[in-house]
Amino acid sequence: MRISLNTIKQYLNIPENIPDQDLIDLIGSRLVEIEEVIDLAPRYEGVYVAKVISAELIPDTHLHLCQIDAGAARPDLVKDGKIQVVCGAPNVHAGMLAVWIMPGAIVPATYGNENFKLGVRKLRGFESNGMLAGADELGFDTEHKSIAEIDPALAEPGELLSEIFGLDDIILDVENKSLTHRPDCFGLIGFAREVAGILGVPFTEPTVFQNLSPKLHASSELQLEVEIQDTDLCPRYNCAVFDLPKNTPNKYLTAEAIFLAKAGMRAIDPIVDLTNILMLETGQPLHAFDYDKLVAVGRADRPKIIIRAAEPGETLQLLDGKTIECITDDILITSNNVPVALAGAMGGKNTEVDLSTKRIILESATFSLYRLRKTQMAHGIFSEAITRFTKGQPAAMTLAVLAAALHELRVDPLAVIDNYPGKSPANVVRITTLSINTLLGTDYPTSTISQTLENVGFQVKVQDDELRITVPVWRTDIHLPEDIIEEVGRLLGYDNIPLSLPVHSFSGTEIDPIFSLKSQLRNILSDRLAMHELITYSFVSRRLLEKAGLDPVDCYEITNSISPELECFRSQIAPSLLDKTRDNLKAGHRDFTLYEMNQVSQKSYGLTDEGTPTLQTHLAIITLADFYHLKAAVLALFAQLKIKLEYTALSAEAAKQYPYLEPKRSAELQVNGRRIGAFGELRHSIATNFKLDLMVSACEISLDPLIDAPRQLSVDLHLSRFPSVERDLTLKVSADIAFGRVDQALEESLSRQGIYYTLSPLSIYQASPTADTKNLSFHLRFSRPDKTLDSTEISAIIDTIAKDLAAVGATIV
Amino acid sequence: MSDIEKLRAELKALGAEYAKIKTLPPEDRGKFGRELNAKKQQLLSRIAHAEAEAESANVAPIDISAPCAINSPLPRLLHGTKHPLMVELDHVVAIYSDMGFDVMESCQLDDEFHMFDSLNFPQAHPARDGYDTFRTTENFIPPAHTSTMQHRALKKYQHKLTSGGQIAVGIPGRVFRNEDADATHEHTFYQCEGVLVSEDANMGQLFGVLKRFFELYYGQKLNIKTQPGYFPFTEPSAEFLIEKPASLGGKGWLEMGGCGMIHPNVLKMAGIDPQQYHGFAWGGGIDRLAMLKYGLSDVRYFESGKLDFLEEF
C-alpha cells in the first residue's frame, strides 16, 4: 500500500521541528514496516506548465510544430519569445495549458528505471525542445491517450507542476502484511491517526468521521428493500439511491487523478474516482450499481436487494467480462435473488454503470472477511477493495462514508437504507497501570498511558487503580488487556523500554539428544572420515523415488507443491544424494563421499500420540567406492561412537526396504539386535537410472535408535613394558571359506595364549577366480605382560595358532 | 685455517684476557670486564652464524612455491566439510544453551493444530495466508515456522514453572514456505525459535535477551531496535533489527526476525495460567545469519548439493 506523506500531514498538526526522515523512521519503528520510501520531488524536476501559443500540423505527418510559452523557465531556449516543441498528440491545440518537460529533465514515468532523459533534438527537420507530456509520461496513468491539459484556473505558464499538484511529496510503500490486523490503517485517515499517536499529539477526526451516525433523509417515496439473510455474511448493509448529477466531462488533469496516482490507482470517471478516493481516505470500499438495470434484472415490481451465500453452481458475469462459477463461500448481492455482484470483490456486468446510467445505487457495506478471503483465492481477485474488505472493515463506519459520498456528489438521496443487524455493544477493556508496566518492563505513569490512548481515539476512565478503556469502533482488533498493552508499548516506542535479562538458576540446560548426536556425527564424518555434508530438499519428485526403486505411494504427498520436482516428502535420503552425486561428477569432482542427516517420514511409520506423522532422523552416505571402502567408514564411525555394531547379509526384508542396494553386495546393520539400516553397492539398474557408470555405494541409517544405544566408553588397555614381536602371517584356506571365520578363529587362538596382541588384516590373494584356495595375510604384533618373549616361546605361539587354525582348514604358509 | 677455526682461536685468546682482571686496580676492573664480555658475546654470535652457514652449505635449496618435490607425488590431504548452515545452527544452539535455554529440535511434518490453532490463529484468518504453507493429502503441514513447536515446548517444560523455575527453550529446525525460490527466497530453510516463560518475563527482558544473543554471536557490543509486527501468537508483537556488526562492515540495521510477548491464549492452551505467568518468544532465520557471515548473495547455494560450494568453507 502506498501512503502519501503530504496527505498524512494534512490530517494532523505535525510539530514543525520534525524532519521528514525522523517522521519516516518513527512510522517505521512504531506503526508499519516500510518497504520503500519514494521521493517524488526529483521525478518532477524540470516539469513545467506551459501555454501552447501555436500548434501547426507538419505536412504528411501526425506531428504538430508547437510554440510554447514556459514563462520564466529556461529563458535560454526562448527564441522570438517562444520555445519550439514538436508534439505528436492529436489534442494539442493553441491556447491550451500543457505540461512541458524541459530538455535535460527525465521523463517522470521512467524515473528510477530507464531514466529517459530528454534533450533538444530534430524531428522531421524541426528542432524540438523537450516534450509536451501525457498523463502516462507523468506517471499518473498507464494508458497513453493524449497530452495532459491543465485547468487555467489553477496555474500560470512557467509554474512547476509539482507546486500546483503537491508533487513535492514522499510516498511510503508499506508492507500490507504488517497491518493485516489493522483495517483502520488501510485508510489514510486511520494511518494519520496512528502517526498522531506516535508523535504524541491528539488527533482531530476529519469531517467524515465526526458523526458516525449521520441522519440521511430520503427525498422521495422510492421503494427499496434490503434483506440480509445471514448476519455473519454481512453485519451491515447501507445504500442510497440517487439520480446521477449532470456532469460535464473534465478534460483537465485533476488533483483527484494525482491523488489516485500517488496511491497507485488511476482516474476513470468522476463517480468511480470519488468512491476510490473515499476508499483510500477511509478504508471503506463503495460500489455503484445502475439502479434501473438492477430493478430490471430482478423482474419484480418492488426492487429488493438480498444478500446471501452463493448456491452451488451459480454463475455470474463480472464487470471485467469474465463469467465465474461461484463457490458456496461466495457472498452474492442479488436483485430479488438474481445475482448482481460478487460481494466485496466485483460488480456484475448486468448492473454496470455506463453512459446510459441515470440513477445509481451506491453501496457501503461490510462482509465476512473469512468468506471474502476464500472468494479472493477462488477467483483470483486482488483489487484494492477486496484487500481492505479482507481485513474486516468495521461496520460502524459504513453509513458515515456513504454520507460523505452523497455530500461530495451534492445529491439528495431518493432512498437510503441502513440494515445493521450486526451492531455490537461498546467494547470496554479494563486494565491496570501496573499490569501494563509489568508486561512491558516499564514505569509509565497512568497519565502518560491515558494520554497516549486518548490521542488515537480511545476513551479512558481512571477509577482507583483501574483504567476503563472504551475502544474506538474502528479498532475491531482490540479485545484483551494485552491488546491495550501493545498499543501503549508501541505508541510510546518499544525502543524506549529499558533492557534487562532474565535471571536463571544453575540447573543447567538439556539439548535434544538427536541434535547432540548429529553434532557428534558431523565431527566424525567430516573431520575424521573426510566426508562432505550436504543438505538437500525434503521434498523430492516421484520420479526420483522410483529411480531409487522406492514406492512413492508410501510417501506423504504435498498437494500444493511448487512443482512435480517437489511433490513427495522423502522417506529416505540416499536417493537425493545419488542425484547430487551425478551433478558433482559432472562438475569434475572425483573420489568423494557425501552424507546428509535429516528428518524423513513415510506413512507406514504411523502417527505419534499427537496424531502427527512419525518422523525419523536418517543419515545417508554415498561414496564413489566399493562395499569394502564404505564398510571401513561405517565401522570406523561406530567405533568412534563407541556403539557396538553388528552386520549381517541383507535379509529379504531389508532388501525390500533398501531396494537400491545390490543384495549380494550389501549388508544390513544392527544395534542391540535391531536393524537400523543397511549399506552396500548400488544395483546395476539403479546406477543406470542415476546415470552413474562407476562404482557407487550407499548407506542409509536411522539415527534415532542410536540415542539410547549403550556406549562402550571404558577401554581395555594392554600396554606391556616388554618389547613386542611382529610377524606377518599368511593362511591358506579353501576359497569358499568366509574371511570372518578365519579371522574369528585367529582371534580366539590368540586370546587363549595369555599374550597382549593386535591383529590386522593385510591382504587376500587368490590366484584366479576359479582357484580352489586363497591366501589370507595378517599382520600380528604381540608381547607378554610379564617378560620379554624368547624364540622358543614365539615358536610355541605360532605353532599353537597353526594347530588351532587347522580346525577351520587353514594352514600357515 | 677455516673462518670458524680462526674465530674459535680468537675466543680462546679472549679467555686468557680474563686472567688480567685480577692484575688491574679495583676501580678499572668493572669496565675492563664489561668490555671483555661484550667482545665475547660478539664472537660467540659470529661463530654460531658461521657454523649455521657451514651446515647448510651442502643442502640443496627447494622451490617453496611448488606444491610438491620434483619427481615426487603430490601430498594428499583427505578432508571433509561440514555444511556451513549446520555449523551455524550448532553455533546458535551452543549460545542459547550457554544462556540457559534447553534445546528441542523442530519437526518437519506437523498438523494444523500445532502450526496454527495452538498459536491463536483464528480459523480461516488472513494471517494464515501469510505463511504460505504446504499441505499433504492428509492435511498435515510441513511447518512454515519453528513456532509450530511452541505448544510442545510449553507443555514439555511446564514442570519447571511449578517447581519455581522458568521455561526457557531454543528450537532450531527446518521449515518450509510455498514460495518460488530466488536469490533471497527458498522454499526450504532453517529457523531458530526462542521461548521463555516465567513469573516476571517482560518486553525489556525480551529485547535484553535478543541483544545479548547477538552480542555473543558476533562477539561485540551492539544495539537492537524494533519495528511493529503482527503475529497472532504474540501480543505485543514486533520485528527486531540489530545494528550491523563491525565484522559485516558496520553502519545500518539488519532485520533479524519477529518477536513478542506470548499471547495469553497460547499460554492458556498449553495449560499455563496467563495471570500468573508471562512469556516471550522470537524466531529468526539461520540461512540469513550464514549468508551475512560469508557474504553470500544467493540462498539457493545451501541446498544445491554442490561440492564446489562446500569446498569454499
HADDOCK unambig.tbl for C-alpha pairs under 7 A between the chains (distance, minus, plus):
assign (segid A and resid 28 and name CA) (segid B and resid 227 and name CA) 6.01 0.50 0.50
assign (segid A and resid 29 and name CA) (segid B and resid 226 and name CA) 5.88 0.50 0.50
assign (segid A and resid 29 and name CA) (segid B and resid 227 and name CA) 3.88 0.50 0.50
assign (segid A and resid 29 and name CA) (segid B and resid 228 and name CA) 6.08 0.50 0.50
assign (segid A and resid 30 and name CA) (segid B and resid 227 and name CA) 5.67 0.50 0.50
assign (segid A and resid 30 and name CA) (segid B and resid 228 and name CA) 5.36 0.50 0.50
assign (segid A and resid 31 and name CA) (segid B and resid 228 and name CA) 5.53 0.50 0.50
assign (segid A and resid 32 and name CA) (segid B and resid 228 and name CA) 5.63 0.50 0.50
assign (segid A and resid 33 and name CA) (segid B and resid 227 and name CA) 6.65 0.50 0.50
assign (segid A and resid 33 and name CA) (segid B and resid 228 and name CA) 6.73 0.50 0.50
assign (segid A and resid 178 and name CA) (segid B and resid 229 and name CA) 5.33 0.50 0.50
assign (segid A and resid 178 and name CA) (segid B and resid 230 and name CA) 5.58 0.50 0.50
assign (segid A and resid 180 and name CA) (segid B and resid 127 and name CA) 6.86 0.50 0.50
assign (segid A and resid 370 and name CA) (segid B and resid 124 and name CA) 5.75 0.50 0.50
assign (segid A and resid 370 and name CA) (segid B and resid 125 and name CA) 6.34 0.50 0.50
assign (segid A and resid 373 and name CA) (segid B and resid 126 and name CA) 6.99 0.50 0.50
assign (segid A and resid 438 and name CA) (segid B and resid 202 and name CA) 6.63 0.50 0.50
assign (segid A and resid 439 and name CA) (segid B and resid 202 and name CA) 4.65 0.50 0.50
assign (segid A and resid 439 and name CA) (segid B and resid 203 and name CA) 6.38 0.50 0.50
assign (segid A and resid 440 and name CA) (segid B and resid 202 and name CA) 5.21 0.50 0.50
assign (segid A and resid 440 and name CA) (segid B and resid 203 and name CA) 4.70 0.50 0.50
assign (segid A and resid 440 and name CA) (segid B and resid 204 and name CA) 6.31 0.50 0.50
assign (segid A and resid 441 and name CA) (segid B and resid 202 and name CA) 5.24 0.50 0.50
assign (segid A and resid 441 and name CA) (segid B and resid 203 and name CA) 5.82 0.50 0.50
assign (segid A and resid 441 and name CA) (segid B and resid 204 and name CA) 5.12 0.50 0.50
assign (segid A and resid 482 and name CA) (segid B and resid 235 and name CA) 5.93 0.50 0.50
assign (segid A and resid 482 and name CA) (segid B and resid 236 and name CA) 6.80 0.50 0.50
assign (segid A and resid 483 and name CA) (segid B and resid 235 and name CA) 6.33 0.50 0.50
assign (segid A and resid 483 and name CA) (segid B and resid 236 and name CA) 6.85 0.50 0.50
assign (segid A and resid 485 and name CA) (segid B and resid 236 and name CA) 6.82 0.50 0.50
assign (segid A and resid 486 and name CA) (segid B and resid 235 and name CA) 6.21 0.50 0.50
assign (segid A and resid 486 and name CA) (segid B and resid 236 and name CA) 4.28 0.50 0.50
assign (segid A and resid 494 and name CA) (segid B and resid 226 and name CA) 6.67 0.50 0.50
assign (segid A and resid 495 and name CA) (segid B and resid 225 and name CA) 5.79 0.50 0.50
assign (segid A and resid 495 and name CA) (segid B and resid 226 and name CA) 6.37 0.50 0.50
assign (segid A and resid 497 and name CA) (segid B and resid 204 and name CA) 5.73 0.50 0.50
assign (segid A and resid 498 and name CA) (segid B and resid 204 and name CA) 5.60 0.50 0.50
assign (segid A and resid 499 and name CA) (segid B and resid 204 and name CA) 4.43 0.50 0.50
assign (segid A and resid 499 and name CA) (segid B and resid 205 and name CA) 5.93 0.50 0.50
assign (segid A and resid 499 and name CA) (segid B and resid 207 and name CA) 6.13 0.50 0.50
assign (segid A and resid 499 and name CA) (segid B and resid 208 and name CA) 4.76 0.50 0.50
assign (segid A and resid 500 and name CA) (segid B and resid 204 and name CA) 5.54 0.50 0.50
assign (segid A and resid 500 and name CA) (segid B and resid 205 and name CA) 4.72 0.50 0.50
assign (segid A and resid 500 and name CA) (segid B and resid 208 and name CA) 4.95 0.50 0.50
assign (segid A and resid 501 and name CA) (segid B and resid 205 and name CA) 4.84 0.50 0.50
assign (segid A and resid 501 and name CA) (segid B and resid 208 and name CA) 5.33 0.50 0.50
assign (segid A and resid 501 and name CA) (segid B and resid 209 and name CA) 5.88 0.50 0.50
assign (segid A and resid 502 and name CA) (segid B and resid 205 and name CA) 5.96 0.50 0.50
assign (segid A and resid 504 and name CA) (segid B and resid 100 and name CA) 6.95 0.50 0.50
assign (segid A and resid 508 and name CA) (segid B and resid 100 and name CA) 6.67 0.50 0.50
assign (segid A and resid 509 and name CA) (segid B and resid 97 and name CA) 6.10 0.50 0.50
assign (segid A and resid 509 and name CA) (segid B and resid 100 and name CA) 5.87 0.50 0.50
assign (segid A and resid 509 and name CA) (segid B and resid 101 and name CA) 5.96 0.50 0.50
assign (segid A and resid 509 and name CA) (segid B and resid 102 and name CA) 4.81 0.50 0.50
assign (segid A and resid 510 and name CA) (segid B and resid 102 and name CA) 4.84 0.50 0.50
assign (segid A and resid 510 and name CA) (segid B and resid 103 and name CA) 6.24 0.50 0.50
assign (segid A and resid 511 and name CA) (segid B and resid 102 and name CA) 5.67 0.50 0.50
assign (segid A and resid 511 and name CA) (segid B and resid 103 and name CA) 4.47 0.50 0.50
assign (segid A and resid 511 and name CA) (segid B and resid 104 and name CA) 6.48 0.50 0.50
assign (segid A and resid 512 and name CA) (segid B and resid 103 and name CA) 5.51 0.50 0.50
assign (segid A and resid 512 and name CA) (segid B and resid 104 and name CA) 4.92 0.50 0.50
assign (segid A and resid 512 and name CA) (segid B and resid 105 and name CA) 6.30 0.50 0.50
assign (segid A and resid 515 and name CA) (segid B and resid 105 and name CA) 6.72 0.50 0.50
assign (segid A and resid 522 and name CA) (segid B and resid 82 and name CA) 6.69 0.50 0.50
assign (segid A and resid 526 and name CA) (segid B and resid 80 and name CA) 4.41 0.50 0.50
assign (segid A and resid 526 and name CA) (segid B and resid 81 and name CA) 5.19 0.50 0.50
assign (segid A and resid 526 and name CA) (segid B and resid 82 and name CA) 5.79 0.50 0.50
assign (segid A and resid 527 and name CA) (segid B and resid 79 and name CA) 6.75 0.50 0.50
assign (segid A and resid 527 and name CA) (segid B and resid 80 and name CA) 5.88 0.50 0.50
assign (segid A and resid 530 and name CA) (segid B and resid 78 and name CA) 5.78 0.50 0.50
assign (segid A and resid 530 and name CA) (segid B and resid 79 and name CA) 4.33 0.50 0.50
assign (segid A and resid 530 and name CA) (segid B and resid 80 and name CA) 3.59 0.50 0.50
assign (segid A and resid 531 and name CA) (segid B and resid 80 and name CA) 4.34 0.50 0.50
assign (segid A and resid 531 and name CA) (segid B and resid 81 and name CA) 6.45 0.50 0.50
assign (segid A and resid 532 and name CA) (segid B and resid 80 and name CA) 4.93 0.50 0.50
assign (segid A and resid 532 and name CA) (segid B and resid 81 and name CA) 4.67 0.50 0.50
assign (segid A and resid 532 and name CA) (segid B and resid 82 and name CA) 6.32 0.50 0.50
assign (segid A and resid 533 and name CA) (segid B and resid 81 and name CA) 5.99 0.50 0.50
assign (segid A and resid 533 and name CA) (segid B and resid 82 and name CA) 5.14 0.50 0.50
assign (segid A and resid 533 and name CA) (segid B and resid 83 and name CA) 5.25 0.50 0.50
assign (segid A and resid 534 and name CA) (segid B and resid 83 and name CA) 6.10 0.50 0.50
assign (segid A and resid 534 and name CA) (segid B and resid 305 and name CA) 5.47 0.50 0.50
assign (segid A and resid 535 and name CA) (segid B and resid 303 and name CA) 5.36 0.50 0.50
assign (segid A and resid 535 and name CA) (segid B and resid 305 and name CA) 6.56 0.50 0.50
assign (segid A and resid 536 and name CA) (segid B and resid 303 and name CA) 4.86 0.50 0.50
assign (segid A and resid 536 and name CA) (segid B and resid 304 and name CA) 6.85 0.50 0.50
assign (segid A and resid 536 and name CA) (segid B and resid 305 and name CA) 6.37 0.50 0.50
assign (segid A and resid 537 and name CA) (segid B and resid 188 and name CA) 6.77 0.50 0.50
assign (segid A and resid 537 and name CA) (segid B and resid 303 and name CA) 6.57 0.50 0.50
assign (segid A and resid 556 and name CA) (segid B and resid 136 and name CA) 6.06 0.50 0.50
assign (segid A and resid 557 and name CA) (segid B and resid 136 and name CA) 5.06 0.50 0.50
assign (segid A and resid 557 and name CA) (segid B and resid 137 and name CA) 5.86 0.50 0.50
assign (segid A and resid 558 and name CA) (segid B and resid 134 and name CA) 6.50 0.50 0.50
assign (segid A and resid 558 and name CA) (segid B and resid 135 and name CA) 5.40 0.50 0.50
assign (segid A and resid 558 and name CA) (segid B and resid 136 and name CA) 4.21 0.50 0.50
assign (segid A and resid 558 and name CA) (segid B and resid 137 and name CA) 6.39 0.50 0.50
assign (segid A and resid 559 and name CA) (segid B and resid 135 and name CA) 5.80 0.50 0.50
assign (segid A and resid 559 and name CA) (segid B and resid 136 and name CA) 5.32 0.50 0.50
assign (segid A and resid 559 and name CA) (segid B and resid 137 and name CA) 5.69 0.50 0.50
assign (segid A and resid 560 and name CA) (segid B and resid 134 and name CA) 5.94 0.50 0.50
assign (segid A and resid 560 and name CA) (segid B and resid 135 and name CA) 6.41 0.50 0.50
assign (segid A and resid 561 and name CA) (segid B and resid 134 and name CA) 6.76 0.50 0.50
assign (segid A and resid 562 and name CA) (segid B and resid 178 and name CA) 6.67 0.50 0.50
assign (segid A and resid 580 and name CA) (segid B and resid 305 and name CA) 5.80 0.50 0.50
assign (segid A and resid 584 and name CA) (segid B and resid 306 and name CA) 6.31 0.50 0.50
assign (segid A and resid 584 and name CA) (segid B and resid 307 and name CA) 6.50 0.50 0.50
assign (segid A and resid 599 and name CA) (segid B and resid 108 and name CA) 6.74 0.50 0.50
assign (segid A and resid 612 and name CA) (segid B and resid 110 and name CA) 5.62 0.50 0.50
assign (segid A and resid 612 and name CA) (segid B and resid 111 and name CA) 6.12 0.50 0.50
assign (segid A and resid 613 and name CA) (segid B and resid 109 and name CA) 6.36 0.50 0.50
assign (segid A and resid 613 and name CA) (segid B and resid 110 and name CA) 6.96 0.50 0.50
